[in-house]
Amino acid sequence: MVPTNYYLLLSAILFGLGIVAFVFKRNIITIFMAIELMLNAVNLAFVAFSQALGKPDGEVFVLFVIIVAAAEAAVGLGIIILTARNRRSLNVENVNLLKL
Amino acid sequence: MSAQVVIFFVLALIAVFGAVSLIVQRHPIHSALSLILVMVALAGLYLLMGAEFVAAVQIIVYGGAIMVLFIFVIMLLNAGVEERTNLSRLAFYAGIPLAVAVTALIAAAIVGSKAATALPAAAPDTLTSTRTLSMLLFTEFVYPFELTSFLILVAILGAIVLAQREN
């Protein structure tokens, strides 16, 4: 038996590492991957609570999160391809069209 | 320490190692492979908790479909090693302490809360079998479930419209 706390702490650590990656990385694709890492961390917390409370609702939510992540990946990567085509670069600092 | 706890720590170490590797690696393809490592480790943790359907979906959809899409785009755009700039050094000195603070805050809330410690240990049981999950998905959550099909349809159209070349 693994205490639920352990899963929640691992979830928090992975989420924190996701934040670090999001702030630290300059490549737009890697930043997008950091978002996926944070979504995964949240999924872990969902399943841990679902098991601890004995209710399967949390697992259904994980399925929805995965579906939304798939849709997000499809649209987001489309935007990344478009940006890379227009800017000739994957560095986020070159994507400053809306900057004042 | 029971066998389950040992398995948990092994998988948790793999997941954290993969997440750190995602940050440290300079090349996007190495970051993507590290993220796949994290996802496989998380699928193992789901199996440990007895959520076998979620584990299978995690491997197939996340590790399979989404990450293949990422690697496909990385190769399509021929993404190289990312360069360091002044702003990323600022992010290094401001971002990491902030992220550590956020993680510590969440961890302190989890450790300190009475509700979380009062929860029983996560037990692998038959309660959340695939059958129960599908019953729930098609009764209580049927409207959100149908809405997701619209979402995916819109996402497909959006991806096509965005990625097509104007002529």
Chai-1 contact restraints between the chains, C-beta under 6 A:
chainA,res_idxA,chainB,res_idxB,connection_type,confidence,min_distance_angstrom,max_distance_angstrom,comment,restraint_id
A,M1,B,A121,contact,1.0,0.0,6.0,A-B,restraint_1
A,V2,B,Q4,contact,1.0,0.0,6.0,A-B,restraint_2
A,V2,B,V5,contact,1.0,0.0,6.0,A-B,restraint_3
A,V2,B,F8,contact,1.0,0.0,6.0,A-B,restraint_4
A,V2,B,A122,contact,1.0,0.0,6.0,A-B,restraint_5
A,P3,B,A121,contact,1.0,0.0,6.0,A-B,restraint_6
A,T4,B,L119,contact,1.0,0.0,6.0,A-B,restraint_7
A,T4,B,A122,contact,1.0,0.0,6.0,A-B,restraint_8
A,N5,B,A116,contact,1.0,0.0,6.0,A-B,restraint_9
A,L8,B,I110,contact,1.0,0.0,6.0,A-B,restraint_10
A,L9,B,A107,contact,1.0,0.0,6.0,A-B,restraint_11
A,L9,B,I110,contact,1.0,0.0,6.0,A-B,restraint_12
A,L10,B,A12,contact,1.0,0.0,6.0,A-B,restraint_13
A,A12,B,T103,contact,1.0,0.0,6.0,A-B,restraint_14
A,A12,B,I106,contact,1.0,0.0,6.0,A-B,restraint_15
A,A12,B,A107,contact,1.0,0.0,6.0,A-B,restraint_16
A,L14,B,A19,contact,1.0,0.0,6.0,A-B,restraint_17
A,G16,B,A99,contact,1.0,0.0,6.0,A-B,restraint_18
A,G16,B,T103,contact,1.0,0.0,6.0,A-B,restraint_19
A,L17,B,A19,contact,1.0,0.0,6.0,A-B,restraint_20
A,I19,B,A99,contact,1.0,0.0,6.0,A-B,restraint_21
A,V20,B,I23,contact,1.0,0.0,6.0,A-B,restraint_22
A,V20,B,I96,contact,1.0,0.0,6.0,A-B,restraint_23
A,V20,B,A99,contact,1.0,0.0,6.0,A-B,restraint_24
A,A21,B,L22,contact,1.0,0.0,6.0,A-B,restraint_25
A,A21,B,I23,contact,1.0,0.0,6.0,A-B,restraint_26
A,V23,B,A91,contact,1.0,0.0,6.0,A-B,restraint_27
A,V23,B,G95,contact,1.0,0.0,6.0,A-B,restraint_28
A,F24,B,I23,contact,1.0,0.0,6.0,A-B,restraint_29
A,F24,B,A91,contact,1.0,0.0,6.0,A-B,restraint_30
A,F24,B,G95,contact,1.0,0.0,6.0,A-B,restraint_31
A,R26,B,E82,contact,1.0,0.0,6.0,A-B,restraint_32
A,R26,B,S88,contact,1.0,0.0,6.0,A-B,restraint_33
A,N27,B,P28,contact,1.0,0.0,6.0,A-B,restraint_34
A,N27,B,E82,contact,1.0,0.0,6.0,A-B,restraint_35
A,I29,B,P28,contact,1.0,0.0,6.0,A-B,restraint_36
A,I29,B,I74,contact,1.0,0.0,6.0,A-B,restraint_37
A,T30,B,P28,contact,1.0,0.0,6.0,A-B,restraint_38
A,T30,B,S31,contact,1.0,0.0,6.0,A-B,restraint_39
A,M33,B,S31,contact,1.0,0.0,6.0,A-B,restraint_40
A,M33,B,L35,contact,1.0,0.0,6.0,A-B,restraint_41
A,N40,B,L42,contact,1.0,0.0,6.0,A-B,restraint_42
A,L44,B,L42,contact,1.0,0.0,6.0,A-B,restraint_43
A,V47,B,Y46,contact,1.0,0.0,6.0,A-B,restraint_44
A,V47,B,M49,contact,1.0,0.0,6.0,A-B,restraint_45
A,V47,B,A51,contact,1.0,0.0,6.0,A-B,restraint_46
A,V47,B,V54,contact,1.0,0.0,6.0,A-B,restraint_47
A,A48,B,A122,contact,1.0,0.0,6.0,A-B,restraint_48
A,Q51,B,M49,contact,1.0,0.0,6.0,A-B,restraint_49
A,Q51,B,A122,contact,1.0,0.0,6.0,A-B,restraint_50
A,A52,B,L119,contact,1.0,0.0,6.0,A-B,restraint_51
A,A52,B,A122,contact,1.0,0.0,6.0,A-B,restraint_52
A,G54,B,L127,contact,1.0,0.0,6.0,A-B,restraint_53
A,P56,B,T128,contact,1.0,0.0,6.0,A-B,restraint_54
A,P56,B,T132,contact,1.0,0.0,6.0,A-B,restraint_55
A,P56,B,L133,contact,1.0,0.0,6.0,A-B,restraint_56
A,P56,B,L136,contact,1.0,0.0,6.0,A-B,restraint_57
A,E59,B,A51,contact,1.0,0.0,6.0,A-B,restraint_58
A,E59,B,V54,contact,1.0,0.0,6.0,A-B,restraint_59
A,E59,B,T128,contact,1.0,0.0,6.0,A-B,restraint_60
A,E59,B,L133,contact,1.0,0.0,6.0,A-B,restraint_61
A,V60,B,L136,contact,1.0,0.0,6.0,A-B,restraint_62
A,V60,B,L137,contact,1.0,0.0,6.0,A-B,restraint_63
A,V60,B,F141,contact,1.0,0.0,6.0,A-B,restraint_64
A,V62,B,V54,contact,1.0,0.0,6.0,A-B,restraint_65
A,I66,B,V57,contact,1.0,0.0,6.0,A-B,restraint_66
A,I66,B,V61,contact,1.0,0.0,6.0,A-B,restraint_67
A,I67,B,T148,contact,1.0,0.0,6.0,A-B,restraint_68
A,A70,B,I66,contact,1.0,0.0,6.0,A-B,restraint_69
A,A71,B,L151,contact,1.0,0.0,6.0,A-B,restraint_70
A,A71,B,I152,contact,1.0,0.0,6.0,A-B,restraint_71
A,A71,B,A155,contact,1.0,0.0,6.0,A-B,restraint_72
A,A73,B,I66,contact,1.0,0.0,6.0,A-B,restraint_73
A,A73,B,L69,contact,1.0,0.0,6.0,A-B,restraint_74
A,A74,B,A155,contact,1.0,0.0,6.0,A-B,restraint_75
A,A74,B,A159,contact,1.0,0.0,6.0,A-B,restraint_76
A,V75,B,A155,contact,1.0,0.0,6.0,A-B,restraint_77
A,V75,B,G158,contact,1.0,0.0,6.0,A-B,restraint_78
A,V75,B,A159,contact,1.0,0.0,6.0,A-B,restraint_79
A,L77,B,L69,contact,1.0,0.0,6.0,A-B,restraint_80
A,L77,B,V73,contact,1.0,0.0,6.0,A-B,restraint_81
A,G78,B,A159,contact,1.0,0.0,6.0,A-B,restraint_82
A,G78,B,L162,contact,1.0,0.0,6.0,A-B,restraint_83
A,G78,B,A163,contact,1.0,0.0,6.0,A-B,restraint_84
A,I79,B,L162,contact,1.0,0.0,6.0,A-B,restraint_85
A,I81,B,A163,contact,1.0,0.0,6.0,A-B,restraint_86
A,L82,B,L162,contact,1.0,0.0,6.0,A-B,restraint_87
A,A84,B,L77,contact,1.0,0.0,6.0,A-B,restraint_88
A,L90,B,A79,contact,1.0,0.0,6.0,A-B,restraint_89
